[in-house]
Structures are given as structure tokens and as C-alpha cells.
Amino acid sequence: MITVTGATGALNGATVDHLLEHVPADQLVVVARDVAAAQRFADRGIEVRHGDYADPASLPAAFAGADQLLLVSSSDPAADAVALHRTAIEAAVRAGVGRVLYTSHQGAAPGTPFGPGRDHAATEQLLADSGLPWTSLRNGFYAHSLLFMTGPWRETGRIEVPADGPVSWTSRADQAEAAAVVLLSDGGYDGPVTLTASAAPTFADVAALAGEVAGRPVERVLVDPDAWVAGQVAGGTPEFVARFLLGMYSAAEQGFFAGVDPLLGELLGREPRSVRDLLAAPVH
């Protein structure tokens, strides 16, 4: 039995869709905080169970019978993600789960300026200490985030950032498909595995690619970090969110997202989607 949490979200939901192409629905379980939000899976014959990391009592039954458990990381920047993950891992131990697969991040490290990267590193340590077989899917930075982070460059010809560094921007759709392949390998991958696109362009590189796509110059402009945060806040972004994002840029500058790995392409059997693909896609 493969049990998947977070399937009402885009990443693990797409992974379930890929799994359904290869395994019967009765071999899958979806765990959701809001069971009604997972109705599309129930309609396809998948058992949907209630489970919430913030409600420890709900999890052992939700995870019962899982040979493999795909554990989505908390996406709430205001939450104590490590505490929530600890609750889920302890429940997986109590439920006798065969293997936990965790959606981590390429920049997972105790010393990263990017908060989620520290949370992922701490969670990986919890998994290592749990006694369970585990796999950490260290996904490259979601490429769709780049559309927000580059701003209105088509109108302004400028990409303003508070720091610059290489980032292996990676398609979430590719990561979801690869996660299904790893699950279907039934333990074929152990410990941390890195799933990235084939290149890690800087924002200056992204600006050059954007210029090629647009057919006119686009420049990368470095902005003082404090001024950048102030501008974000003036535009309506809560300050804690702006500083959360600043941590990402700082981590990029320090090289935490610089590495690339061929594994994603090998799992997909094709070249992963690129930044150029993203920038050239029609704007909706």
C-alpha cells in the first residue's frame, strides 16, 4: 500500500495521478486534513482518510497499512514545521510504516539563511533517528516561483533582486512525476536523493534568457536588501514574508541551490523542463 499525504496540493496530487497510471486505486490511500477536498481521488476509487499533522491522534490510523508513506512537508511559513514533521514521523513509527519518503529541498542544511532549508535538514535528521527506512526527495527550487520572483520584467525590462546566485529552478510537474517513479521502485532509493533541472542559472542568467525570449534587453538589477524588503512591504507583502523571501535570495548567493544532478532526467527518461521553457510559456 502506498499512502500519500498532501495530495490536495499540486505536488503530491500530481504524484498520485502518475501512480494511478501504474497501480490499482485500491493500492493507494490519500490522507487529507479536509477529506472533502480530496473527493476527486475518492471518485477514482482511492481510499481517503482524515489525518492532520497538528492532530497526533488522527495519524496512526491514517498511516495504518502503509508499505510506503509519501510525507509532504509543511508549507505554512508561520508554523513550527519541524514539530509537525516530528509528530508525523512518530506516528509513522507507531503505525509500522515500511518506508517514509519525505518532500525535502535541495538546499537542506542547518546553516542556510533560508528557513525551510533548516527545517528540512532537521526533519531529515528526525528520519535518520527514527529507525525507519527513509528517502528524502531533495527537490530543486520550484520553477514556477520564478514567475513571481522576477516581477513584471516583460513590462519593465528589469528583474530586481536583493542578492544573486545560482538556482536549479526545477519544474514541480517533473518532480511529481519523479516522486512516483521513486515510489514505484519500492525502496530503490535510500536516504537523500537530489532532483533538479540540468542547469542552475543566476538571476543575471535568467535576465539574459528573458531578453532572448522577449527579443529585447532585460537587465538584472541588484537592490539593497533593506530597500528591497521595504519595497515589498510597501507593495502589500507582510514583512515576515518579505524577510522569509530575502532568506531565499541570500541562500542562493551563498550557493545553497547551485548544485545540479542528472537523476531527475534519468527518472523521467527525458530532459527536465528548463528556465527557458518556463519563460517562453504563454502568460495566463
Secondary structure as GFF3:
##gff-version 3
##sequence-region A 1 284
A	DSSP	beta_strand	2	5	.	.	.	ID=ss1
A	DSSP	alpha_helix	10	20	.	.	.	ID=ss2
A	DSSP	three_ten_helix	25	27	.	.	.	ID=ss3
A	DSSP	beta_strand	28	32	.	.	.	ID=ss4
A	DSSP	three_ten_helix	35	38	.	.	.	ID=ss5
A	DSSP	alpha_helix	39	42	.	.	.	ID=ss6
A	DSSP	beta_strand	47	50	.	.	.	ID=ss7
A	DSSP	three_ten_helix	56	58	.	.	.	ID=ss8
A	DSSP	alpha_helix	59	63	.	.	.	ID=ss9
A	DSSP	beta_strand	68	71	.	.	.	ID=ss10
A	DSSP	alpha_helix	81	95	.	.	.	ID=ss11
A	DSSP	beta_strand	99	105	.	.	.	ID=ss12
A	DSSP	alpha_helix	115	130	.	.	.	ID=ss13
A	DSSP	beta_strand	134	139	.	.	.	ID=ss14
A	DSSP	alpha_helix	145	149	.	.	.	ID=ss15
A	DSSP	alpha_helix	153	156	.	.	.	ID=ss16
A	DSSP	beta_strand	158	161	.	.	.	ID=ss17
A	DSSP	alpha_helix	172	184	.	.	.	ID=ss18
A	DSSP	beta_strand	191	195	.	.	.	ID=ss19
A	DSSP	alpha_helix	203	214	.	.	.	ID=ss20
A	DSSP	beta_strand	219	222	.	.	.	ID=ss21
A	DSSP	alpha_helix	225	234	.	.	.	ID=ss22
A	DSSP	alpha_helix	239	253	.	.	.	ID=ss23
A	DSSP	alpha_helix	263	268	.	.	.	ID=ss24
A	DSSP	alpha_helix	275	280	.	.	.	ID=ss25
###
